[in-house]
Amino acid sequence: MTDTPAFFDYETSKKMATSSNVQARETLAARPDVCPEFLYLLATDSREEVRQRIAQNSKTPRQADVLLSHDHATEVRATLAGKISHLVPDLSPDNLNEIDHLTMQVLDTLARDEAVRVRRVLSEELAHLDFAPADIINRLARDVEIEVAQPILETSRVLRDEDLLDIIQSGPIGGALESIARRQRLDEDISDCIAKSQNESAISCLLANQSAQIREETLDLLLSEAPHHQPWHDPFARRPGLSVHAITRLAHFVAQSLFEVLSAHPEIRKEEAEEIAEIVQLRMERSGAPLTDDDPELPSRRARLLARQGRLDSDMIEDAIANGERIFIFAALSIMARVPEALIEKIISSQSPQGMTALAWRAGLSPHAATQIQIHVGRIPPAKALPLASGGRWPLSESDMRWQLEFFGIKE
C-alpha cells in the first residue's frame, strides 16, 4: 500500500475527478490543495459521500457551496451548514465582496432549509458568534422548531433586547420563553416580561438564572404567587441577594429540605435567623404544612421572639401599623404592656382615644405611635383622635392615663 501523495498535479486530479472509483473521488474531494474547478465539478457528483466531502472542504469554491446549499441530501446540507458558519467571522458587513455575498446567500438558504437538522446545525454554530448576520440570527430565533430557536435565544449576543421583547410579545413557540430566561445577564425589562407571562416553567428558569437582573418589585410579585407554584421554590430559595423579607416569606411555604438553604443566606443576621427558625419550628409542629399570612400563631411567636431579642419597640410597632399587621400589633402590645391580649382587644374595640393613649403609654410607645394606634388600629377618625400636646408630648397627664388603665382593670 502506497501513501497518499502530498500533492496532486493537474492531470492526476483530473483523472481522479472523472474516475469511476468512488474512493478516489472522495479522496480528491477532501483535499484542500486541489484545483478549484475539480472541487466545483465534484459538488455535483452522483455519490452523497463525495458531495459531503466537498461540503466539508474549507477550500471549496463558494459557487460550489451555493450548489450544495440546494443539495437533495440532508446530511450534505447539514455538513455545509457547519462549515459555512465558521466563515462568518471573516465577513465584513461594510465591505462585502462577491465571495462574501455568495457566503451570505448560502447562509440565507440554509436558514430557510426545510430540514430541521440543517437549521439546527446552523443555529448551534452561529449562536456563539458575535458577528453573525442579524437578519439570519433573527430568523433562526423565530424558527417554528424550538430545537432550532433555542441556541440563538439562549446564547446569541447578536439579539438585541428589542428583538427579545418582540419575540416574547408575539406569542412564541413552546420552550422559547425558557430559553430566553436562561440567557446570561438578562435585562430587567426582559425579566419583567417573563415574570408577567404566567409561564410557570419559564419563571422557574428565570429564578434559577443567577445572572438575570430582576427588580425587587418583580420578585415581590413572584413571591406572592410562589406558594401556588412548587417548581419555583428551589430556585427562589437559592437565589442570591434576596431580601430578609423575601427569605422570611419563603420560610412560610417551601419544603423542609430548603430550610437550611434559606438560613445559609449571608444577608441574614443572627436575630433574623432566629425569626426564620421560629417559623420553621411552627411548621415542624404542624408536620411541615405551609403557613398563611393571616395565621394567628405566627405573629404571636414573632412578637415573643422580638421581645426576647430586645427588638420590640415603638419603631417596630409603627412599622407594623404601616404594613397593616394587625394580629402582630395586638400580640406585641400584649407583651409590651404586660396585659392579656383579650384586654388589648377590649380597649381597642372600645373606641376610646383616651384608653388607647394610656395603653400605648403603658407599652412604652412614643406619643406619635399612640396617635397612629388610635387612627389605624382603633379606626378612630383623625378629627376625633387625641392630638399631641405641644412639642409632641403626651396629650394626657400620667395620673389621667393611670386612671384610664384602672378603668379597664389594669393596675400596676
N, C-alpha and C positions, 0 to 999 in steps of 0.2 A: 504494500500500500504506500503510495507516494503522498507527501504532504501537499496541501493546497498551496499553489504559488502565491508569493507575496503580492504580485501584481499581474493582472490580466491585460495583455495588449489588445488593441482594437479588434484584430482578426479573431483572436481566441474568444473575446467577449461576444462577437457577432455569431460565432458558431454555437456558443453555449446558449445564447438568447433564442436561437431558432432550432435548438436541438429537441429531439423527441424525448430526451431523457429529463424527466421532471426534476430529479435531484440536481442535475446540472443547472437548470434554470433557477431553481430555488437557491442554490449556492450563489449564483450570479446576482440574484435579486437582493441578497443580503449584504453585498459588498459596497462599501462606501466610496471606493475608488474607481467605479465603473463609469464609463461614458454615459452621460445623462440620457442620450437617445435610447439606449438599451433599457434603462430603468423605465422610461416612458412606455416603451414597447411592452415590457413585462407587466405594466399596470393593467393591460387588457388580456393577460394570459388566461387560458381556459381553466387553469387549476387554482383553486382558492388558496392553497398553501403558498403558491408563488406570489400571488397578489398580496397576501398578508405580509410576506417579507418586504415587498415594495412599500406597503403602508407603514411598516416599522422603520424603514431605512431613512435616516435623517437627511441623506443626500438626494433623495428622490425629488425630481423637479416639481415645483408647485403645480404646474399644469397637470402632472400625473396625479397629484393629490386631489385636484378638482375632480378628475375622473373617478378616483377611488371613493370620494365622498358620496357618490351615487351607486357604488357597487351593490350588487344584489345580495352579497353575503354579509350578514350582520357582524360577524367576527372581524371581517376586513375593515368595516367602518368603525368598529369599536377600537381596533388597533390604531387606526388613523387618528381617532379622537384623542387617544393617549399621547401620540407623538405630536400632533399639531398644537396641543396645549402648551407644550414646552417651548414652542417658538414665540409665544405671546410676549414674553419679556423683551424680546428683540424688536418688537414693533414700536415705532414712534408715531403716535396718533397725529402729530403735527406735520409729519413729513413722510407720508406713505408712498412708496414706490410701487411699481407694477406687481412685483412679487408679494409685497405686503398686502396689496388689495386682493390678490388671489388667496393669501392666507386667511384674510377676513372672510372671504367668500366661502372657504371651506368650513370655517368656524360656524358661520351662519347656517350653512346647510346641515351640519351635524347637530346644531342646537335645535333644528326643526325635524330631526330624523324620526321616523315612525317607530323605531325600536327603542324601548325604554333603556335597554342596556347601553346603547350608544350614547344617549343623552346623559345617562348616569355617569359613564366614564368621563365624559366631557365636564360635567358638573364637578366631579371629585377632583379633577386635575386643575380646573380653573379656580376653585373655591379658595385656594391658598395664595393666589397671585394678586398682588396689589395693583397691577396694571392691566388686568383683564378688561376687555371692551365692556363698557357699562351696559350697552343695549343687549349684548349676549347674556351678561350676568342677570339682568332684569328678566329676560325671557325665561331663563332656567329657574330663577327664583319663583316664577309664577307657573311653573310646569304643573300639569294636572296629576302627575305622579309624585308622591312625597319622596320616594327614593331618589328622584332627580332633584327636586327642590331643596331637600334637607341640607346637603353640604353647603350650598350657597347661602341659605337662610341662616344657618348656624355659624358660618365661618367667614364668608367673604366680606372684606372691608371695603369693597367697591360699592356695596349697597349703602346708600345714604339713609339717614333717619327718616327723610321724607318718603323714600321708597318703602321702608318697613311699615310706616304708618299707613301708607296707601294699601299695602298688601293686607294688613290687619283689618282695615276698614272695608275691604272689598269682599269679605266673606271667604277667607282662604280655605284650602283643602284640609282634610283631617291630618293632623301632625304638624302643620305649618306653624301654628302658634307655639307649640312646644319647642320647635327648632329655633324660632326667634328668641324665646325665653331663655335658651341656653347660650346665647351669644355673650362673649366677653365684654365687660364694661358697658352693659346695656344702659341707654339713656333713661332718665326719669320719665320722660313723656311716653316712651315705648312701654316702660314698666306699667305706667298708669293705664294704658290701653289694654294691656294683657290682664291687669287686675280687674278691669271693668268687663272683661269678656265673659265672665261666669264659666269659663272653661276650667274645670277642676284640675285636669292633667297639666295644662299649660301653666296655671298658677302654682302648682306644685313644683314645676321646673323652675319657675321664676324665683320662688323662695329658696330653692336649692342652689341657685346661681349666686354665689357669694360675691361675685364682682359686679352684679347688677345694682344700679342705683335705684333705690325705692324711697319715695318720700315718706316721712313719718306719718302723715295723714292717710296715705295709701296703706301703710302697714296696719294702722289702726282700723281701717275699714275691713281689711282681710282678717284681722284679729277678731273682730266682732262676728264674722261669718265662720271662722275656723272650727268652732265646736261641731258644726254640721259637716265638716269635710276632713275626715280622718287622714287622707293622704297628705294633707298639708302639715300635720302635727310634727313629724320628724324633721323636715327641712326648716320649719319655723323655729323649732326649739334649738336647732344647731346654727341658726343664722347669727353671724357676728354683729356686734354693735346694737343689740336690742336694748330698748329702754327697760328700766326696772319695772315700770308699769306693765310693759308687754310680757316680761318674764313671769311676773306675778299672775297675770291673766292666764297665761298658758298653763300654769300650775293647776288651774281650776279644772282642766279637762283632758290634758294629754295623758297618755298611758304611763303607768308606773315606771316602765323601763326608761322613760325620758326624764325622770326627776333628777337624777344625778347630772344629766346634761345641762339642765336648767341651772342647777346650783353651781355648776362649774364656770358659769359666765363671769369674766373678770369685772364686769360692770357692777356686780353685786357686792355690797358691803356686808359686814358681819350681821348687823341688825336686820338688814333686808333679807339675808339668807335665813334668818330665824323666822321671819314672817312667812317666807315660802315653805319652810319646814312645818310651820303651823298648819298651813293649807294642806300640805302633804299628809300630815298626821290625821287631820279630819277626814280626808279622803280614804286613808287606810282604815280608819274606823268604820267607814261605810263601804268597805270592800272595793275601793277604787272608783266608786261611782263619781261622775263629773259633778261639779258644783255650779249652781247658777248664781248670777249676780245678786239675786234677791234672797239667797239662802240666809235665814235669820241667825244661824250659829256662827257663820264665818265672820261677820263684822264684830260680834261679841268677842270672839277669840282674838281677832286683830287688836281690838281695844285693850284687852288684857295684856297682850304681848307688848304693845307700845307703852303701856303703863310700867311694865317690868323693866323696859329699856330706858325709862325716863324721857320718852319722846312724846308723851301725851300732854300737849299744852294748848294754849289759846290759838296759836297759828294753825295747829293741826285741826282744831275744831272749825276754824274759819275756812280752811281748805275743803273740809268735808261738807260744809254748808254750800260752798260754791259748786261742789260736784254733786250735790243732791243726795249725799249718803245718809239718809235719814235713820236707818237702823243703826249704823255705826255711831251717829251722834247721840242717840239715846243710850247706847251701851257705854260710850265714853263719858257722858255726863254722869251716869250712874257711878262709875268708878271714881271720877274726879270729885264729885260732890259727896261721895260716901253714903249714898241713899239707894234703896231698891229701884230697879228700873220701872216698876209699876208706878212708883211715886213720881218719877220723872214724867211719865206719860200723863199722870193726873194733872200735874202743874201745867204742862204744855196744852193739854186739852181744855184747861180752864179758861184759856184766852185772856189770862191776867197779865198785863205788861209788868206789873209790879212783882208778881210771883216769879215770872221768868227772869227778870233782872236779878232778883235775890238768888235764884238758883245759879245763875251764871257767876255771881259774886262768890257764892259758896264753893263753886267748882274751880275757882282761881282763874277765871277768864278775864279778859280785858273788857272795859265798858263798851268798846266798839263791838266786840263779839256778842255781848249781851243784846245789843240792838239788832244784830244780824239774826240772832236766835228768835227774837220777837217777830221779825218780819218774815223770815224764810222758813223757820221751823214751826213757830206758832201761828204763822199766816195772819198776823195782825196787820191791818192796813198801815202803811208808813205814817199817815197822819195821826193815827191813834197810838203809835208806839211811843214809849217814854224817850224823849230826846236826851242826848248827853248834856250834862251840865257844862258850864264854861270851862274851857281848857281840856275838854274831853274827859271830864271827871264823871263819877257815878251820879246818876240823877236822884238817888235816894241816899239817905244817911245810913250808917251801919245799923243803928237801932231800928230804923224802919225796915231794913232788909231782914234783920233777925226776926222781927215781928211777922213779916211775910212768911218766913220759913216755918215759924212756930204755928202759923195759921194752917199750914199744910201738914203739920205734925212732925216737923223736923226740928230736933233740938241738938244742941252742942254735944 
